[in-house]
C-alpha cells in the first residue's frame, strides 16, 4: 500500500478494501517504508476450511520526485530544524556502520 511521506511522518488513518469490506488502518507517526501492518483473521480461508489467515499490509512510503519551489523550501526548512546538514546533492552522514559499531563497543 503506497502512502505519502507526509502521512508516514505525521500518522494517519486509512480505509482499505478487504474481503470483509472496508477496514480502518492506523498508520502511526514515523512509519518507515517497508513496515507491515497485520490484520488478524482477515486473510484467506485455511486449506482445511476452518479459520482464516492474516492479511499483511506492506507499506511503501512515496517520496516526491518533483517539488515546486515552495515545497522544496519547506523541506529545506524542515531539514534545518532537524539539524540535517547537506549541501546540494550531498548529505553529511555521521559515520557508517563500522563507525557506529566502534562508537557502541569502543576500541576493543
KAQUI-V113932 format. One line per field, one symbol per residue. ss: DSSP state (@ for helix, = for strand, . for the rest). phi: phi as a letter, one per 40 degrees, with the letter a starting at -180 (. if undefined). burial: + if it has 24 or more other ideal C-beta (glycine too) atoms within 12 Angstrom, else -. Layout:
ss->???
phi->???
burial->???
//
This chain:
ss->.===@@@@@@.=======..=======........====.....=......=..====.===......@@@@@@@@@@@@@....==..==.....@@@@@@@@@...
phi->.cbcccccccgabbbbcbcbgcbcbcccdgcbcgcbbbbcgbccccdcgbgbcccbbccbcccccbbcccccccccccdcccgcbabdgbbcbcgbccccccccbgcc
burial->+-+-+-++-----+-+-+------+-+---+-----+-+--+--------------+-+-+-----------------------------------------------
//
